[in-house]
Amino acid sequence: MIQKLKYMNDIVDDSATKYNYIVNLASEVAKNYGFKYINTPIIEMTSLFKRSVGESSDIVNKEMYNFTDKGDRDICMRPEGTAGVVRHFVESKKDRQQPSKFKYFYFGKMYRYERGQKGRYREFNQFGCESFGEPSVLEDFMIIEMISTIFDKLNIKYALEINSIGCDSCMPVYKDNLVKFLEPKKDALCQDCQRRLLQNPMRVLDCKNSSCQEQIANAPKITNNLCESCDSDFKQLVELLDNSGIEYNINTNLVRGLDYYNKTAFEFVSKEIGSQGAIAGGGRYDKLVEFLDGKSTPAVGFAMGIERLMMLIDIPKESRDGYYLGALDANALSKILEASKKIRINSKAYVEYGAKNLKGHLKNADRFNAKYCAVIGEEELQNGTIWVKNLEDKSQDVIDFNEFIKSIG
Ligand code: AMP
């Protein structure tokens, strides 16, 4: 028997219901905030991710699902959604339009060759939004508010962590200070962090290794080293959150795994799903459009992990819906098919092909969670009628077949 690949999942039955519920709900909220749907290819040139996610990131270093295609191109299954959306934004010259304000939401599969565990898969789904052209920190706040609305509607409890990682003018100065601080402690850092110290020192701050955590305990804090513009934006974000009643913690070690972020960084975490508790993360990436050869355009976005949300929600039991249609006598089958065709134009019908007794049909109708059980037997066939039971209020009636067909049309 051929099995599915390790750390990949079939989304089916209850998990399919949850997946659709989350995607539909999040899409509706995103539309209310002015985002429009975008669906970009799952595979892109590997160079797109090397340039955008960054050569020093774990994603590009260790986790890419890349291969050479028949045309000898280096192709990669997307590890995240932002790069493709930005590629589209630049390729379609939206960066050149005036005003260049565009908001997109997407959902779909992502691929990372990770060490799998509960909540961490090699194929997983994200829902995300990207907002282009808005430099105001109000947009960062709106996005955080939107995510909190989605989680409230899904009945998911979360802790929100925020930080500012500075900009071109203050981040390099801070990085130098951090490297100076960490350099003497280098030998106590894990191997990954020794590499990060050279390539991306701020990533040392969010290393989960306990020895690295000890070393950074007294490290300089980025929020004490922000330039005037970053500092005032961060203070405004804090004020907006305070006024809105969305609870948060400032976590100065929150730096995000990707190289193109600046200023606001945030993460939503759940305490209820074990060690892989991050359920959404995002922030500002004002440099990325330019990195990908576009005209400099401020941008902010986020992605949430759908599988992790699926672990956190209970779907309300669906109410009874549609018709169950069955024949008591094989001769009645053609009438059943006539009715089902008509019903299915506008609503749901379950059709039983085999003739059964009434008890069998009622049991089936219940199993399908149908609202009505409608059957035709010999007697109904002769009289041109159909027997219909409402399984919610238990009322039942024998109706003229043609009237029935008219009423459902
Ligand atoms: P990132 O793109 O790394 O910022 O991740 C955004 C969100 O995607 C995280 O907060 C997680 O909820 C989810 N996520 C990231 N990696 C995985 C994975 N390997 N398996 C399942 N969910 C993931």
Residues whose N, C-alpha, C, O or C-beta is under 5 A from the ligand:
A	BS01	AMP	E80 E114 G119 R120 Y121 F124 A278 I279 A280 G281 A303 M304 G305 R308
